[in-house]
Amino acid sequence: MTLDTMEMCGGDMSVTAIETLCCRDDAFGHSSQLDQLFLEAMRENYLLQWERQPFVRWLGERAGFGPDQLQEYADIFRIPPLFVGTMKQHPFNTVPESEIVLTLTSSGTAGQKTRTFMDRASLARLERLSRAVFKAAGYQSDIPAHLFIFNYDPSHAADVGTAWSAEQKAALTPALSKQWTILWDEQKQAFDFDPRRWAEALLAVPPDQPVRLIGFPAFIYRCVLELCNLNPAFRVHPQSFVICGGGWKNHQGEVLTHRDFAGFLERSIGLPAKNVRDIFGMAEHGIPYAACAEGRHHLPVYGRLAVVDPLSLRPLALGEEGLLQLLTPFNTAQSNLSVLATDLAVLADNCPCGLAGSYIASIRRGGVRKYKGCAIAAQEILNRAGGQS
């Protein structure tokens, strides 16, 4: 779905700073001036949410913090966040249902689901800023490639967040062909994955044409293992590229680091490790955090992250681990301008890749309950396909 972003950038005067921020092309151009613009955009969004969403107002009044207290950049981290678990129970919409143009869910098959709602303007902002992030991070290419998307076929999963985002990533290069690999099985009434079928399809790609592998790392890993069994000498075109997202596990459900995965692909099929990238994101937040060639997820100008103390919610210093708080003003249709996740993270700066600003140094699941989102549901499909021994 592509919207007229020029119309969006014309700007509703009530959200001028939000429009200005989301129309910027310098996705990683951090500066004090941009921090000030982000503050103004957050103030616009918070005022809108305060007026339209009673729970946001209640949280603010309980904490003694309202829109008029957003005076300095550091104040944005004082906005009382919505907990991700709460967002799985209530939509927190701020526009009439008739104005919602896209609804995405966070789960592929079952489990607790987060629903993300966007009106026309919010969706246009997200599409534009996402393209700016991917371009600035080096994901865009004019070289045609064969696309293998290791995600849910959108003809049966159009409202699944990871399927929608995979479609956006697929648009970053001209497609010689495009195939979705997690397909709906009418007989089973479930999604299914056939690693041998897709290994054979990869082997059929001419050696002078690059491929792009997009989606869940575990499925890519399983497919490449099958490919190596069929033809250990096979090598992809050196301009081939990988864009991962949705959980870092191998085919056996074991934790897989970016470095290990990139090394595996380079050794197995000759795909350069520097071309293996990843995107961190949450349905409840929406902003993509793209990994550089070093495998580090950088913070773009459209969103901010804070690591906070689990009890006091006090922001912690770089290098300290705490709960992840995510902030963005782009979505005016839903109250997700400040979200508290169950993830435990560490932030750092001065990445060797040269991109300005902070990046996510590490992230892991916290809490005692395992929320069943897209990656966990997908792992079950892989298990049925024989991914586990």
NULO-729261 format. One record per atom (N, C-alpha, C): residue in one letter; x, y, z. Coordinates in steps of 0.02 Angstrom, whole numbers, padded with zeros to 5 digits, always signed. Example, Ala and Ser with C-alpha at 12.3 -4.5 7.8 and 13.67 -1.06 7.14 Angstrom:
2
a+00660-00284+00390;a+00615-00225+00390;a+00660-00165+00390;s+00642-00112+00354;s+00684-00053+00357;s+00645+00002+00394;
***
This chain:
389
m+00042-00060+00000;m+00000+00000+00000;m+00044+00062+00000;t+00038+00105-00051;t+00079+00165-00056;t+00033+00226-00054;l+00047+00273-00010;l+00006+00332-00004;l+00043+00393-00030;d+00007+00446-00043;d+00037+00507-00068;d+00070+00544-00011;t+00135+00533-00004;t+00170+00564+00052;t+00179+00639+00042;m+00176+00662-00020;m+00179+00734-00031;m+00119+00768+00000;e+00061+00736-00005;e+00001+00763+00026;e+00010+00763+00102;m+00039+00710+00129;m+00051+00705+00201;m+00097+00761+00223;c+00150+00774+00185;c+00199+00824+00206;c+00174+00895+00199;g+00115+00905+00168;g+00086+00970+00166;g+00069+00993+00237;g+00049+00946+00279;g+00045+00959+00350;g-00020+00987+00375;d-00050+00954+00423;d-00104+00981+00464;d-00071+01028+00514;m-00095+01090+00518;m-00061+01140+00560;m-00059+01119+00633;s-00105+01075+00654;s-00105+01053+00724;s-00050+01004+00739;v-00019+00975+00688;v+00035+00927+00698;v+00094+00945+00654;t+00108+01009+00650;t+00161+01034+00606;t+00229+01003+00621;a+00248+01000+00685;a+00313+00973+00703;a+00317+00898+00688;i+00263+00862+00698;i+00261+00790+00683;i+00274+00780+00608;e+00239+00818+00566;e+00248+00812+00494;e+00319+00830+00473;t+00344+00884+00502;t+00412+00906+00484;t+00464+00854+00502;l+00457+00824+00561;l+00504+00772+00583;l+00501+00712+00536;c+00441+00688+00521;c+00433+00626+00482;c+00449+00635+00408;c+00454+00698+00385;c+00471+00711+00316;c+00546+00722+00305;r+00585+00716+00357;r+00658+00726+00351;r+00689+00666+00315;d+00738+00681+00272;d+00774+00628+00237;d+00836+00605+00274;d+00863+00648+00319;d+00924+00630+00355;d+00908+00587+00416;a+00895+00523+00402;a+00869+00477+00453;a+00914+00471+00514;f+00979+00481+00506;f+01026+00474+00562;f+01064+00539+00575;g+01032+00596+00556;g+01065+00660+00565;g+01052+00691+00633;h+01078+00661+00686;h+01065+00684+00753;h+01099+00751+00768;s+01062+00796+00804;s+01089+00860+00825;s+01042+00888+00879;s+01065+00941+00912;s+01024+00972+00964;s+00961+01003+00932;q+00967+01028+00869;q+00909+01056+00835;q+00857+01002+00821;l+00880+00943+00802;l+00833+00888+00790;l+00802+00863+00855;d+00840+00863+00909;d+00812+00846+00974;d+00756+00894+00992;q+00765+00958+00977;q+00714+01008+00991;q+00652+00996+00948;l+00662+00978+00885;l+00606+00962+00841;l+00569+00901+00867;f+00606+00851+00890;f+00575+00790+00917;f+00533+00808+00979;l+00559+00851+01022;l+00523+00873+01081;l+00457+00906+01061;e+00459+00951+01011;e+00399+00985+00990;e+00348+00936+00960;a+00373+00887+00923;a+00328+00836+00893;a+00296+00794+00948;m+00334+00776+00999;m+00307+00737+01054;m+00255+00778+01093;r+00267+00842+01100;r+00220+00885+01135;r+00154+00888+01097;e+00158+00895+01031;e+00097+00895+00990;e+00057+00831+00999;n+00093+00774+00995;n+00059+00709+01001;n+00031+00699+01071;y+00069+00717+01122;y+00047+00707+01191;y-00015+00749+01206;l-00018+00810+01180;l-00076+00852+01189;l-00137+00821+01157;l-00128+00794+01096;l-00183+00761+01061;l-00208+00700+01100;q-00161+00659+01124;q-00180+00599+01163;q-00213+00619+01229;w-00188+00671+01260;w-00215+00696+01324;w-00288+00716+01316;e-00304+00746+01260;e-00372+00770+01248;e-00419+00714+01227;r-00393+00662+01194;r-00437+00611+01164;r-00437+00544+01200;q-00385+00529+01239;q-00379+00463+01269;q-00379+00469+01345;p-00435+00450+01378;p-00442+00458+01451;p-00387+00422+01491;f-00364+00364+01467;f-00314+00326+01505;f-00247+00362+01505;v-00230+00393+01448;v-00168+00431+01444;v-00171+00490+01493;r-00229+00524+01495;r-00237+00580+01542;r-00232+00555+01614;w-00263+00498+01628;w-00262+00470+01696;w-00190+00454+01717;l-00152+00423+01671;l-00082+00408+01687;l-00043+00471+01701;g-00054+00522+01660;g-00018+00585+01669;g-00036+00619+01734;e-00102+00622+01750;e-00123+00654+01812;e-00097+00616+01873;r-00095+00550+01868;r-00069+00511+01924;r+00005+00525+01935;a+00042+00535+01880;a+00113+00548+01885;a+00129+00623+01893;g+00077+00665+01888;g+00088+00737+01893;g+00127+00765+01835;f+00114+00737+01775;f+00152+00758+01716;f+00106+00763+01656;g+00098+00824+01629;g+00055+00836+01572;g+00092+00867+01514;p+00058+00880+01458;p+00091+00908+01398;p+00126+00974+01410;d+00099+01016+01455;d+00130+01081+01466;d+00197+01077+01502;q+00213+01017+01528;q+00276+01008+01563;q+00331+00981+01518;l+00316+00973+01454;l+00367+00954+01405;l+00403+01018+01382;q+00452+01039+01421;q+00487+01101+01409;q+00558+01090+01380;e+00591+01037+01402;e+00659+01022+01380;e+00661+00952+01351;y+00712+00939+01310;y+00716+00874+01276;y+00713+00815+01325;a+00747+00820+01381;a+00748+00765+01430;a+00679+00750+01458;d+00632+00797+01452;d+00565+00788+01479;d+00526+00734+01442;i+00545+00718+01379;i+00507+00669+01342;i+00507+00601+01377;f+00561+00586+01413;f+00567+00522+01446;f+00525+00519+01510;r+00494+00575+01528;r+00450+00577+01587;r+00378+00562+01569;i+00362+00558+01504;i+00294+00543+01483;i+00276+00472+01508;p+00225+00465+01551;p+00208+00399+01578;p+00194+00349+01521;p+00231+00295+01517;p+00223+00249+01461;p+00165+00201+01470;l+00139+00177+01413;l+00092+00122+01414;l+00132+00057+01413;f+00115+00009+01455;f+00149-00055+01457;f+00124-00098+01398;v+00169-00134+01366;v+00150-00174+01308;v+00096-00225+01324;g+00097-00252+01385;g+00045-00299+01405;g-00024-00268+01406;t-00026-00205+01427;t-00090-00168+01428;t-00115-00156+01358;m-00068-00143+01311;m-00088-00131+01242;m-00115-00193+01208;k-00100-00251+01236;k-00129-00313+01209;k-00201-00322+01231;q-00224-00282+01279;q-00291-00288+01306;q-00338-00233+01281;h-00311-00178+01257;h-00352-00121+01238;h-00321-00085+01179;p-00362-00062+01130;p-00333-00032+01069;p-00307+00039+01079;f-00334+00077+01126;f-00312+00146+01139;f-00314+00189+01076;n-00368+00183+01037;n-00375+00223+00977;n-00394+00295+00996;t-00372+00342+00954;t-00389+00412+00965;t-00425+00443+00905;v-00444+00401+00856;v-00483+00425+00799;v-00541+00376+00789;p-00595+00397+00755;p-00651+00351+00742;p-00629+00292+00700;e-00662+00236+00710;e-00645+00174+00673;e-00648+00185+00598;s-00693+00229+00575;s-00700+00243+00503;s-00638+00274+00473;e-00594+00303+00514;e-00533+00336+00490;e-00472+00290+00489;i-00480+00229+00517;i-00425+00181+00517;i-00418+00150+00448;v-00358+00156+00419;v-00346+00128+00352;v-00304+00065+00354;l-00270+00051+00410;l-00229-00009+00416;l-00229-00033+00488;t-00242-00098+00497;t-00238-00130+00562;t-00190-00188+00556;l-00138-00189+00598;l-00089-00243+00597;l-00090-00279+00664;t-00080-00345+00662;t-00075-00384+00724;t-00004-00408+00733;s+00015-00422+00795;s+00084-00440+00809;s+00095-00515+00809;s+00042-00556+00803;s+00051-00628+00809;s+00032-00663+00744;g+00074-00714+00724;g+00062-00748+00662;g+00006-00799+00665;t-00001-00834+00720;t-00052-00886+00723;t-00095-00881+00785;a-00065-00882+00843;a-00103-00884+00905;a-00068-00842+00958;g-00097-00843+01019;g-00065-00807+01073;g-00093-00737+01081;q-00068-00700+01130;q-00090-00632+01142;q-00069-00588+01083;k-00116-00548+01060;k-00103-00507+01001;k-00106-00433+01017;t-00058-00397+00991;t-00061-00325+00991;t-00088-00302+00924;r-00135-00257+00925;r-00161-00229+00863;r-00137-00157+00857;t-00107-00142+00800;t-00083-00075+00786;t-00131-00043+00735;f-00154+00017+00751;f-00201+00052+00708;f-00170+00116+00681;m-00181+00128+00617;m-00156+00190+00587;m-00209+00221+00542;d-00215+00287+00546;d-00256+00323+00497;d-00212+00340+00437;r-00241+00373+00389;r-00205+00386+00326;r-00141+00425+00338;a-00144+00478+00379;a-00085+00520+00389;a-00031+00483+00426;s-00049+00444+00477;s+00001+00407+00517;s+00035+00354+00474;l-00003+00319+00433;l+00026+00268+00389;l+00073+00300+00338;a+00054+00357+00311;a+00097+00391+00262;a+00163+00411+00296;r+00159+00435+00358;r+00221+00453+00394;r+00266+00392+00403;l+00235+00336+00425;l+00275+00276+00437;l+00308+00250+00373;e+00271+00250+00318;e+00299+00226+00255;e+00357+00270+00233;r+00349+00334+00240;r+00402+00380+00217;r+00464+00375+00262;l+00455+00376+00327;l+00514+00374+00371;l+00549+00307+00366;s+00511+00253+00356;s+00542+00187+00349;s+00586+00185+00287;r+00562+00212+00232;r+00603+00214+00171;r+00667+00255+00182;a+00660+00310+00219;a+00719+00352+00233;a+00769+00314+00276;v+00746+00276+00326;v+00790+00236+00368;v+00827+00184+00326;f+00790+00146+00286;f+00820+00092+00247;f+00870+00119+00196;k+00854+00176+00166;k+00900+00206+00117;k+00964+00229+00151;a+00957+00263+00208;a+01015+00289+00243;a+01059+00233+00271;a+01028+00176+00287;a+01066+00119+00315;a+01097+00076+00261;g+01084+00092+00197;g+01115+00055+00142;g+01077-00006+00119;y+01012-00010+00134;y+00973-00068+00115;y+00943-00062+00045;q+00942-00002+00018;q+00911+00009-00047;q+00961-00004-00103;s+00936-00032-00159;s+00980-00047-00216;s+00941-00041-00281;d+00975-00018-00333;d+00945-00015-00400;d+00957-00079-00440;i+00995-00126-00411;i+01012-00188-00446;i+00955-00238-00437;p+00924-00262-00491;p+00869-00311-00485;p+00893-00376-00451;a+00848-00406-00414;a+00866-00468-00378;a+00804-00513-00374;h+00818-00578-00362;h+00765-00626-00347;h+00750-00622-00272;l+00688-00610-00254;l+00669-00600-00184;l+00637-00664-00157;f+00665-00688-00101;f+00636-00744-00064;f+00617-00717+00005;i+00552-00715+00017;i+00528-00683+00079;i+00507-00738+00128;f+00546-00746+00180;f+00534-00797+00230;f+00488-00770+00284;n+00425-00762+00262;n+00373-00734+00304;n+00306-00759+00279;y+00253-00740+00315;y+00186-00762+00297;y+00161-00731+00232;d+00135-00774+00188;d+00105-00751+00126;d+00050-00701+00141;p+00057-00637+00119;p+00008-00586+00138;p-00061-00597+00109;s-00067-00641+00059;s-00134-00655+00033;s-00177-00691+00085;h-00144-00720+00136;h-00181-00752+00191;h-00162-00722+00258;a-00118-00672+00258;a-00097-00643+00322;a-00083-00568+00313;a-00128-00534+00278;a-00117-00464+00263;a-00113-00419+00324;d-00145-00442+00380;d-00146-00401+00440;d-00091-00419+00490;v-00047-00464+00471;v+00009-00482+00516;v+00065-00431+00506;g+00087-00402+00561;g+00135-00347+00558;g+00199-00365+00521;t+00227-00425+00534;t+00290-00443+00501;t+00281-00453+00426;a+00223-00479+00405;a+00211-00487+00334;a+00206-00420+00300;w+00173-00372+00332;w+00167-00305+00303;w+00236-00272+00298;s+00276-00277+00351;s+00342-00245+00350;s+00388-00280+00299;a+00381-00345+00291;a+00421-00381+00241;a+00406-00355+00171;e+00344-00339+00158;e+00325-00311+00093;e+00360-00244+00081;q+00366-00204+00134;q+00401-00140+00128;q+00475-00151+00112;k+00506-00200+00144;k+00577-00215+00131;k+00588-00242+00061;a+00538-00280+00036;a+00544-00308-00031;a+00544-00253-00084;a+00516-00195-00068;a+00512-00141-00116;a+00577-00101-00122;l+00629-00122-00085;l+00691-00084-00085;l+00737-00099-00144;t+00718-00147-00184;t+00757-00163-00244;t+00710-00188-00298;p+00725-00178-00363;p+00683-00206-00417;p+00683-00282-00413;a+00625-00312-00423;a+00618-00384-00415;a+00620-00420-00483;l+00668-00467-00489;l+00668-00512-00547;l+00614-00565-00537;s+00603-00583-00474;s+00550-00628-00454;s+00538-00617-00380;k+00479-00636-00355;k+00463-00627-00284;k+00422-00687-00260;q+00448-00721-00210;q+00414-00780-00184;q+00411-00778-00108;w+00350-00789-00083;w+00340-00795-00010;w+00346-00869+00008;t+00378-00884+00063;t+00395-00954+00078;t+00353-00986+00134;i+00319-00946+00174;i+00275-00975+00226;i+00205-00970+00199;l+00180-01026+00173;l+00119-01027+00134;l+00061-01059+00172;w+00002-01038+00155;w-00059-01065+00186;w-00076-01132+00155;d-00087-01182+00197;d-00106-01250+00176;d-00181-01259+00190;e-00221-01263+00137;e-00293-01269+00146;e-00313-01333+00182;q-00277-01388+00167;q-00294-01451+00200;q-00279-01449+00274;k-00222-01422+00292;k-00203-01418+00363;k-00236-01360+00398;q-00261-01311+00359;q-00289-01250+00387;q-00237-01216+00433;a-00176-01213+00406;a-00120-01183+00444;a-00066-01163+00395;f-00021-01119+00418;f+00036-01101+00377;f+00088-01157+00378;d+00123-01164+00322;d+00171-01219+00315;d+00234-01193+00281;f+00289-01229+00293;f+00354-01210+00264;f+00389-01273+00240;d+00412-01272+00177;d+00446-01329+00147;d+00518-01309+00130;p+00566-01323+00173;p+00635-01300+00161;p+00666-01328+00098;r+00649-01389+00080;r+00678-01418+00019;r+00654-01381-00044;r+00591-01365-00045;r+00563-01329-00103;r+00600-01263-00115;w+00613-01227-00062;w+00644-01161-00070;w+00720-01166-00079;a+00750-01219-00054;a+00821-01231-00069;a+00830-01245-00143;e+00785-01284-00171;e+00788-01300-00243;e+00775-01236-00284;a+00730-01194-00260;a+00716-01132-00296;a+00777-01085-00296;l+00813-01083-00241;l+00874-01043-00237;l+00928-01071-00284;l+00933-01137-00286;l+00982-01168-00330;l+00968-01154-00404;a+00904-01140-00419;a+00885-01127-00489;a+00899-01056-00512;v+00919-01012-00467;v+00934-00943-00485;v+00999-00941-00525;p+01000-00907-00582;p+01063-00902-00622;p+01119-00870-00581;p+01180-00894-00588;p+01236-00869-00547;p+01253-00796-00557;d+01231-00766-00612;d+01246-00696-00625;d+01191-00649-00600;q+01143-00675-00562;q+01088-00635-00536;q+01085-00640-00460;p+01085-00583-00425;p+01085-00584-00351;p+01017-00604-00323;v+01018-00625-00260;v+00957-00641-00224;v+00952-00596-00163;r+00892-00587-00139;r+00880-00553-00075;r+00837-00599-00032;l+00862-00614+00027;l+00827-00656+00075;l+00800-00611+00130;i+00735-00611+00139;i+00702-00565+00185;i+00659-00604+00234;g+00665-00589+00299;g+00618-00620+00346;g+00651-00652+00406;f+00618-00705+00433;f+00640-00737+00494;f+00707-00773+00485;p+00757-00758+00526;p+00822-00791+00520;p+00820-00866+00524;a+00777-00893+00567;a+00774-00966+00576;a+00754-01001+00511;f+00709-00972+00474;f+00686-01002+00411;f+00741-00997+00358;i+00774-00940+00355;i+00830-00933+00308;i+00885-00984+00325;y+00900-00991+00389;y+00951-01038+00413;y+00933-01109+00391;r+00871-01128+00403;r+00849-01196+00386;r+00851-01209+00311;c+00832-01160+00272;c+00833-01166+00199;c+00905-01174+00173;v+00951-01134+00200;v+01021-01137+00178;v+01053-01204+00198;l+01035-01230+00256;l+01059-01297+00275;l+01037-01349+00223;e+00974-01345+00202;e+00948-01392+00153;e+00984-01382+00086;l+00996-01319+00068;l+01031-01304+00006;l+01101-01334+00006;c+01136-01328+00062;c+01204-01355+00066;c+01205-01431+00062;n+01152-01462+00086;n+01147-01535+00080;n+01139-01555+00007;l+01102-01514-00031;l+01089-01529-00101;l+01149-01512-00145;n+01183-01456-00130;n+01240-01435-00171;n+01288-01394-00128;p+01336-01426-00095;p+01382-01390-00051;p+01425-01338-00086;a+01432-01342-00152;a+01475-01296-00189;a+01437-01233-00212;f+01373-01230-00201;f+01333-01173-00225;f+01354-01108-00192;r+01359-01054-00231;r+01375-00988-00205;r+01329-00937-00238;v+01304-00890-00198;v+01260-00838-00224;v+01302-00782-00256;h+01269-00740-00295;h+01302-00682-00324;h+01327-00637-00267;p+01387-00607-00273;p+01415-00568-00218;p+01376-00506-00199;q+01329-00483-00241;q+01287-00426-00224;q+01221-00447-00192;s+01217-00510-00173;s+01158-00534-00137;s+01154-00502-00068;f+01094-00500-00040;f+01083-00461+00021;f+01032-00498+00064;v+01037-00488+00130;v+00990-00518+00178;v+00963-00463+00224;i+00897-00461+00233;i+00866-00416+00282;i+00823-00458+00328;c+00847-00466+00390;c+00813-00508+00439;c+00768-00466+00485;g+00725-00501+00519;g+00683-00470+00569;g+00635-00521+00598;g+00621-00516+00663;g+00571-00559+00692;g+00598-00617+00733;g+00649-00606+00773;g+00672-00659+00818;g+00736-00691+00796;w+00787-00693+00840;w+00852-00720+00822;w+00862-00790+00852;k+00838-00839+00814;k+00847-00909+00832;k+00870-00947+00769;n+00903-01005+00781;n+00919-01048+00723;n+00861-01097+00712;h+00872-01146+00669;h+00817-01192+00653;h+00798-01237+00711;q+00839-01240+00763;q+00823-01280+00821;q+00798-01238+00880;g+00784-01176+00867;g+00758-01133+00919;g+00810-01107+00967;e+00873-01116+00951;e+00928-01093+00994;e+00947-01021+00975;v+00969-00983+01025;v+00987-00914+01014;v+01044-00910+00963;l+01036-00864+00914;l+01084-00856+00860;l+01104-00783+00857;t+01168-00768+00863;t+01190-00698+00859;t+01195-00676+00786;h+01193-00611+00777;h+01201-00583+00709;h+01268-00604+00679;r+01321-00601+00720;r+01388-00619+00695;r+01391-00692+00673;d+01361-00736+00713;d+01361-00808+00696;d+01321-00821+00632;f+01263-00788+00627;f+01220-00798+00569;f+01254-00772+00506;a+01284-00712+00509;a+01318-00684+00451;a+01377-00728+00430;g+01414-00753+00480;g+01470-00797+00465;g+01448-00862+00433;f+01392-00889+00457;f+01364-00950+00428;f+01346-00941+00355;l+01313-00885+00339;l+01293-00874+00269;l+01354-00862+00224;e+01404-00828+00250;e+01464-00816+00210;e+01501-00881+00196;r+01508-00923+00246;r+01542-00987+00237;r+01502-01035+00193;s+01436-01035+00202;s+01395-01086+00169;s+01379-01071+00097;i+01362-01008+00082;i+01341-00992+00013;i+01377-00930-00015;g+01429-00907+00019;g+01469-00852-00007;g+01436-00784-00003;l+01383-00776+00037;l+01350-00712+00043;l+01390-00668+00091;p+01415-00610+00068;p+01459-00569+00111;p+01428-00552+00178;a+01465-00561+00232;a+01439-00549+00299;a+01414-00477+00307;k+01448-00430+00273;k+01428-00359+00279;k+01360-00346+00247;n+01337-00392+00206;n+01271-00384+00173;n+01215-00419+00212;v+01230-00443+00271;v+01179-00475+00313;v+01157-00423+00365;r+01097-00399+00359;r+01071-00345+00402;r+01009-00369+00439;d+00992-00330+00490;d+00935-00348+00532;d+00898-00285+00551;i+00833-00291+00564;i+00793-00235+00587;i+00758-00255+00652;f+00767-00214+00703;f+00730-00224+00765;f+00670-00178+00766;g+00613-00205+00786;g+00554-00164+00790;g+00501-00197+00833;m+00452-00159+00853;m+00396-00186+00892;m+00331-00159+00862;a+00280-00202+00858;a+00216-00181+00831;a+00188-00123+00872;e+00200-00123+00937;e+00173-00071+00980;e+00206-00003+00969;h+00262-00002+00935;h+00301+00060+00927;h+00305+00082+00854;g+00322+00036+00808;g+00319+00050+00737;g+00383+00072+00704;i+00428+00106+00740;i+00489+00132+00709;i+00538+00075+00695;p+00568+00072+00635;p+00618+00021+00621;p+00687+00044+00644;y+00723-00001+00679;y+00792+00013+00701;y+00837-00033+00660;a+00869-00004+00609;a+00906-00042+00559;a+00978-00054+00582;a+01002-00114+00570;a+01071-00131+00587;a+01119-00108+00532;c+01176-00084+00553;c+01229-00065+00507;c+01269-00127+00489;a+01324-00119+00452;a+01366-00175+00433;a+01399-00209+00493;e+01402-00173+00550;e+01429-00201+00612;e+01377-00242+00650;g+01314-00242+00626;g+01261-00279+00659;g+01230-00243+00717;r+01238-00176+00721;r+01212-00137+00776;r+01152-00096+00754;h+01099-00097+00793;h+01036-00064+00776;h+01039+00009+00798;h+01036+00054+00750;h+01044+00125+00763;h+00977+00160+00772;l+00978+00213+00813;l+00917+00252+00827;l+00910+00307+00775;p+00857+00305+00735;p+00845+00359+00686;p+00814+00420+00721;v+00808+00474+00684;v+00783+00536+00713;v+00708+00532+00729;y+00673+00482+00703;y+00601+00478+00711;y+00580+00443+00776;g+00626+00413+00811;g+00610+00378+00873;g+00665+00386+00924;r+00649+00376+00987;r+00699+00378+01040;r+00689+00317+01085;l+00743+00293+01111;l+00742+00238+01159;l+00774+00260+01223;a+00749+00233+01278;a+00780+00244+01343;a+00783+00177+01379;v+00835+00166+01418;v+00839+00108+01461;v+00823+00133+01531;v+00772+00105+01563;v+00748+00132+01626;v+00750+00080+01682;d+00755+00104+01743;d+00752+00061+01802;d+00682+00030+01806;p+00677-00037+01815;p+00611-00070+01815;p+00563-00045+01869;l+00589-00021+01925;l+00546+00000+01980;l+00529+00075+01977;s+00579+00116+01968;s+00568+00188+01970;s+00555+00218+01901;l+00570+00181+01847;l+00566+00205+01778;l+00614+00263+01765;r+00664+00270+01807;r+00715+00321+01799;r+00762+00301+01742;p+00775+00346+01694;p+00821+00330+01639;p+00891+00313+01666;l+00921+00261+01638;l+00987+00239+01658;l+01039+00263+01607;a+01101+00262+01628;a+01155+00286+01585;a+01172+00236+01531;l+01208+00260+01479;l+01233+00214+01427;l+01274+00160+01460;g+01266+00099+01436;g+01303+00042+01464;g+01267+00006+01519;e+01214+00034+01547;e+01176+00000+01600;e+01115-00035+01570;e+01099-00093+01598;e+01042-00131+01573;e+00978-00116+01612;g+00923-00108+01576;g+00858-00097+01606;g+00803-00110+01556;l+00742-00096+01577;l+00685-00105+01532;l+00687-00053+01476;l+00662-00073+01418;l+00665-00030+01360;l+00602+00013+01355;q+00611+00079+01353;q+00556+00126+01341;q+00565+00153+01270;l+00511+00153+01231;l+00514+00173+01161;l+00467+00233+01150;l+00492+00284+01116;l+00454+00345+01106;l+00454+00366+01033;t+00396+00386+01008;t+00390+00414+00940;t+00325+00452+00935;p+00325+00506+00896;p+00263+00545+00888;p+00225+00531+00823;f+00248+00484+00781;f+00221+00480+00713;f+00148+00460+00710;n+00124+00418+00758;n+00056+00390+00754;n+00008+00431+00796;t-00035+00469+00763;t-00085+00509+00798;t-00151+00473+00804;a-00156+00411+00778;a-00218+00373+00780;a-00222+00326+00840;q-00166+00317+00875;q-00163+00269+00931;q-00113+00296+00983;s-00127+00281+01045;s-00086+00307+01099;s-00023+00265+01111;n+00025+00270+01065;n+00087+00232+01074;n+00147+00278+01071;l+00138+00341+01093;l+00194+00388+01091;l+00248+00370+01142;s+00229+00336+01197;s+00277+00313+01247;s+00256+00243+01270;v+00299+00194+01257;v+00283+00123+01270;v+00338+00092+01312;l+00318+00052+01361;l+00366+00015+01403;l+00364-00058+01384;a+00421-00086+01362;a+00425-00155+01340;a+00448-00201+01397;t+00444-00266+01385;t+00470-00315+01432;t+00543-00332+01416;d+00569-00304+01361;d+00638-00317+01341;d+00687-00282+01387;l+00743-00315+01401;l+00798-00285+01438;l+00852-00266+01387;a+00875-00204+01390;a+00920-00180+01338;a+00976-00138+01368;v+01029-00130+01327;v+01085-00086+01343;v+01097-00042+01283;l+01105+00024+01294;l+01120+00070+01239;l+01193+00091+01242;a+01220+00109+01184;a+01289+00132+01180;a+01293+00183+01123;d+01352+00215+01115;d+01362+00261+01059;d+01431+00251+01029;n+01447+00292+00979;n+01512+00290+00944;n+01523+00223+00909;c+01476+00203+00868;c+01483+00142+00828;c+01538+00152+00776;p+01580+00101+00764;p+01634+00107+00714;p+01608+00118+00643;c+01544+00104+00630;c+01518+00112+00563;c+01514+00185+00542;g+01514+00231+00591;g+01514+00302+00576;g+01446+00336+00580;l+01391+00298+00587;l+01325+00329+00595;l+01322+00366+00662;a+01292+00425+00661;a+01288+00465+00722;a+01234+00438+00769;g+01238+00457+00832;g+01187+00439+00880;g+01200+00373+00915;s+01152+00353+00955;s+01158+00292+00995;s+01134+00231+00956;y+01151+00173+00983;y+01129+00110+00954;y+01114+00061+01010;i+01078+00007+00992;i+01062-00045+01041;i+01121-00092+01046;a+01155-00092+01103;a+01213-00135+01112;a+01193-00207+01126;s+01139-00217+01162;s+01114-00284+01175;s+01041-00280+01194;i+01005-00334+01181;i+00934-00338+01199;i+00916-00410+01211;r+00876-00421+01263;r+00853-00489+01279;r+00785-00485+01312;r+00750-00541+01311;r+00684-00544+01340;r+00687-00541+01415;g+00642-00503+01445;g+00636-00500+01517;g+00568-00527+01539;g+00555-00525+01604;g+00491-00547+01630;g+00487-00622+01640;v+00431-00644+01668;v+00422-00715+01683;v+00374-00748+01634;r+00342-00708+01592;r+00294-00734+01544;r+00321-00726+01473;k+00314-00776+01431;k+00339-00774+01363;k+00281-00756+01316;y+00279-00693+01295;y+00227-00672+01249;y+00236-00706+01182;k+00181-00729+01155;k+00183-00769+01094;k+00170-00724+01033;g+00223-00695+01008;g+00216-00651+00950;g+00234-00687+00886;c+00247-00648+00834;c+00258-00677+00768;c+00315-00727+00766;a+00371-00711+00799;a+00430-00754+00794;a+00418-00821+00829;i+00384-00820+00886;i+00370-00883+00922;i+00321-00925+00883;a+00268-00894+00856;a+00220-00931+00815;a+00255-00959+00754;a+00300-00921+00723;a+00336-00946+00665;a+00381-01005+00682;q+00411-01003+00741;q+00455-01058+00762;q+00416-01124+00765;e+00352-01121+00784;e+00311-01181+00787;e+00301-01210+00717;i+00293-01166+00667;i+00287-01189+00598;i+00352-01223+00576;l+00408-01195+00594;l+00473-01224+00576;l+00482-01291+00609;n+00459-01297+00671;n+00464-01362+00706;n+00424-01415+00669;r+00364-01396+00645;r+00322-01445+00608;r+00356-01465+00543;a+00396-01419+00515;a+00429-01433+00451;a+00492-01476+00460;g+00505-01496+00521;g+00564-01537+00533;g+00624-01498+00551;g+00614-01436+00577;g+00671-01394+00595;g+00707-01420+00656;q+00673-01458+00700;q+00705-01485+00760;q+00719-01559+00751;s+00775-01579+00778;s+00792-01650+00773;s+00761-01688+00830;
***
